[in-house]
């Protein structure tokens, strides 16, 4: 992504990611991240790169995300702060999307045919 020889390819990628869309800055940010990273990869990344994870803040993908969101005419006024805030949250929730965390207090749901009838 940083190689100048690939700038045309990079622009095509940015355009295709910008076309993904969403109804607000949060959704377009999350939709683009979901398109770039599988949840298994997302679990290995956080903003600062702490706890043995990779730092999204230092990745070329961060610049790609910022350009892609802002290339969409509806979101061209989105601030870097807003986009990054939504990206941080997306990575924080990666483990939950994968259903790898056990939820406390979950109840077993019976199939419809096993419910008691009156």
C-alpha positions as CSV (number, residue, x, y, z in Angstrom):
1,X,0.0,0.0,0.0
2,X,2.9,2.4,0.6
3,X,4.6,1.7,-2.7
4,X,4.1,4.5,-5.2
5,X,4.0,2.0,-8.0
6,X,0.8,0.6,-6.6
7,X,-1.0,4.0,-6.3
8,X,-3.5,3.3,-9.1
9,X,-4.3,-0.1,-7.6
10,X,-4.7,1.6,-4.2
11,X,-7.1,4.1,-5.6
12,X,-9.2,1.3,-7.1
13,X,-9.3,-0.4,-3.7
14,X,-10.3,2.8,-1.9
15,X,-13.1,3.4,-4.4
16,X,-14.4,-0.2,-4.1
17,X,-14.3,0.1,-0.3
18,X,-16.0,3.5,-0.3
19,X,-18.9,1.9,-2.4
20,X,-19.7,-0.5,0.5
21,X,-21.7,2.2,2.2
22,X,-23.7,2.4,5.4
23,X,-26.3,4.7,6.9
24,X,-23.9,6.6,9.1
25,X,-20.2,7.0,9.8
26,X,-20.2,4.2,12.3
27,X,-21.9,1.7,9.8
28,X,-19.7,2.5,6.9
29,X,-16.6,2.2,9.1
30,X,-17.7,-1.1,10.5
31,X,-18.8,-2.4,7.0
32,X,-15.4,-1.5,5.6
33,X,-13.5,-3.1,8.5
34,X,-15.7,-6.3,8.2
35,X,-14.8,-6.4,4.5
36,X,-11.1,-6.0,5.1
37,X,-10.7,-8.2,8.3
38,X,-12.2,-11.5,9.3
39,X,-13.3,-11.6,12.9
40,X,-10.4,-14.1,13.7
41,X,-8.0,-11.4,12.4
42,X,-9.8,-8.6,14.2
43,X,-9.3,-10.4,17.5
44,X,-5.6,-10.1,17.0
45,X,-5.6,-6.3,16.5
46,X,-6.3,-3.4,18.8
47,X,-5.7,0.4,18.6
48,X,-2.4,0.6,20.5
49,X,-1.0,-2.9,19.9
50,X,-1.0,-3.9,23.6
51,X,-1.4,-7.4,25.1
52,X,0.5,-9.0,22.2
53,X,-1.8,-7.7,19.6
54,X,-1.0,-5.7,16.4
55,X,-1.5,-1.9,16.4
56,X,-4.2,-0.8,14.0
57,X,-3.0,2.8,14.6
58,X,0.3,1.9,12.9
59,X,-1.1,-0.1,10.0
60,X,-1.4,1.1,6.4
61,X,-5.0,-0.3,6.7
62,X,-5.8,2.7,8.9
63,X,-5.0,5.1,6.2
64,X,-6.9,3.0,3.7
65,X,-10.0,3.0,6.0
66,X,-9.8,6.8,6.5
67,X,-9.5,7.5,2.7
68,X,-12.3,5.0,1.9
69,X,-14.8,6.4,4.4
70,X,-14.1,10.0,3.3
71,X,-14.2,9.1,-0.4
72,X,-17.9,8.3,-0.1
73,X,-19.6,11.7,-0.9
74,X,-22.1,11.2,2.0
75,X,-19.3,10.9,4.6
76,X,-16.6,13.2,3.2
77,X,-17.0,15.5,6.2
78,X,-16.4,12.6,8.7
79,X,-13.7,13.5,11.1
80,X,-10.6,11.3,11.6
81,X,-11.6,11.2,15.3
82,X,-15.0,9.8,14.6
83,X,-13.8,7.2,12.1
84,X,-11.0,6.1,14.5
85,X,-13.5,6.0,17.5
86,X,-15.7,3.6,15.5
87,X,-12.7,1.5,14.4
88,X,-11.5,1.1,18.0
89,X,-15.0,-0.1,19.0
90,X,-15.1,-2.5,16.1
91,X,-11.9,-4.2,17.1
92,X,-13.0,-4.3,20.8
93,X,-16.1,-6.2,19.8
94,X,-14.4,-8.7,17.5
95,X,-14.4,-11.5,20.1
96,X,-18.1,-11.0,20.8
97,X,-18.9,-11.3,17.1
98,X,-17.1,-14.6,17.0
99,X,-19.3,-15.8,19.9
100,X,-16.1,-16.9,21.6
101,X,-17.0,-15.1,24.9
102,X,-19.4,-16.8,27.2
103,X,-22.3,-14.6,28.3
104,X,-23.2,-14.8,31.9
105,X,-26.7,-15.4,32.9
106,X,-27.9,-16.8,29.5
107,X,-31.0,-18.8,29.6
108,X,-31.7,-21.9,27.6
109,X,-34.4,-21.3,25.0
110,X,-36.8,-24.2,24.3
111,X,-37.9,-24.9,20.8
112,X,-41.4,-23.7,20.0
113,X,-42.9,-27.1,20.1
114,X,-41.7,-27.7,23.7
115,X,-43.2,-24.6,25.3
116,X,-46.1,-25.3,27.6
117,X,-49.5,-24.5,26.1
118,X,-52.5,-23.1,28.1
